[in-house]
Amino acid sequence: MLRISLDQWRTFIAVVDAGGFAQAAQALNKSQSTVSYAVRQIEERLGVAVFEIEGRKALLTTEGRILYRRGKSLVDEATRLERAAENLAKGQEQMLSLAVEGLFPSWLLLRCIERFGEEAPETRIELHESVMGGTDELLLAGAVDLAICADNLPAGHTGEVLLRYRAVAAAAPFHPLHRLERELGIEDLKGHRHLVIRDSGLARQRPSVWSVTERRLTVSHKATSIRAACMGMGFAWYPEDWIREELAAGQLKPLPLKEGSERWGAMYLVYPDPDAAGPGARRLGEIIRQEARALGP
């Protein structure tokens, strides 16, 4: 027989995540005495102290940190199990949530959604257009049914490569970097403004590998960045799909860098929990795979 119930583990985890007993009680809609009792039961039944008091703060002990990590995995797995059972019971989902990294071609995504809509017209789609850490956070929180991530996947997740993309360094043809009329080094870039798209994650912990100068203009949308580049306000590395029309029209021009003029990356299809994915999520994922393969290498 288990000595600690799932609800007690969930209460202990809430105390740690919320930052205290009172905050956990509010988050769980329980009394503070109920929360304290649940934690005390864990300590008494397992014979370990999970918190130590320093001043007015309750800090995790070494044993408490271990139990928190393992307990959180247990609660997360139970949540995934229940979600899988719900999806099996209800069959086709009524709504699907999809997180898509902004690097993924919008026209291709919309084509996939249109195909899926023809097969399942009653299923609503909730689309999260995210950047870097924003996609990771939605996956880790289990807030979406499937995701398209770029480059580095969050810990504990695996994915299938959908597309590889090439990003090119570009600026307006009248930008001072083009007026140098020679090959450029990274040092040349440091005196000019780098146009950066903001990480949509709340923590913003994923570093930008494309950051080369402290002179930056950070924006939230790719359209704003491209417009600023066309106005000569700075340079950036853009996926070719984003700026195909601007390159063709002569509004943007690739920078003649000696090294690093192009950068490659990959986009992945990822399920938060493959076992819990419902039939709708699996079908939408299959459509995305098919459309991505149709583009060729």
VENZI-V537888 format. One record per pair of residues at least 24 apart in sequence whose C-alpha atoms are under 6 Angstrom apart, sorted by the first residue. I is the first residue (numbers start at 1). J is the second residue. If there is no record, write none. Layout:
i/j
I/J
I/J
This chain:
i/j
8/38
12/39
84/276
87/278
92/279
92/280
93/280
94/123
95/123
95/124
95/125
96/125
97/126
97/127
97/144
97/145
98/127
98/144
98/146
98/147
99/128
99/147
100/129
100/130
100/147
100/148
101/130
101/131
101/148
101/149
102/130
102/131
112/288
130/200
131/199
131/200
132/199
133/201
133/204
133/206
134/200
134/201
139/272
146/270
146/271
147/269
147/270
148/268
148/269
149/267
149/268
150/266
150/267
151/265
151/266
159/268
159/269
159/270
160/268
160/269
161/267
161/268
162/267
162/268
162/292
163/266
163/267
164/265
164/266
165/264
165/265
166/239
166/263
166/264
167/237
167/238
167/239
167/240
167/262
167/263
168/237
168/238
168/261
168/262
169/236
169/237
169/254
169/255
169/261
170/235
170/236
170/253
170/254
170/255
171/229
171/235
171/252
171/253
172/229
172/230
172/232
172/251
172/252
172/253
173/252
173/253
175/232
183/256
183/257
183/258
184/256
184/257
184/258
185/257
185/258
193/234
194/234
194/235
194/236
195/234
195/235
195/236
